[in-house]
Amino acid sequence: MSYSQIAHLELINALNNINTEEELNEFKDLLAHYFAQKAQKAIDALWEEGVINEKTIEQWGEEHMRTPYRYASHRS
């Protein structure tokens, strides 16, 4: 059995033991915290390796990552 399959079974088992909205919210918070920690560790590693720095972070804050709309081509 793969780790992915084992993880699915563990999640199903955990979900089967959720009986209230409060427990569901706690479980969701737990998962969010787990993945936030993983993201932070990855960012810290990139920082330590010199892949990103303060300037990179500032540039990210100035980016506009919206999908451009092409109104002109759709107007009649």
C-alpha positions, 0 to 999 in steps of 0.5 A: 500500500502506498503512502498516499493510500495510507493517508487517504485511509487515515483521513477517512478515519479522522473524518468519520470521528467528526461529529460536530461543526466545531470539530469540523472547524478544528480539523480544518484549522489543523490542516490549514496550520499544517500546510502553512507550516510546510509552506513557511519551511519551504520559503525559509529554505529558499531564503537560506539558499539565496533564491529569494531575498527581501527585494524578491518579497517586495517585488511580489508585493507589487505584482498584479497577477490578474488575468487580463481582460480583452474587452476590445476584441469582444465589443461590437 
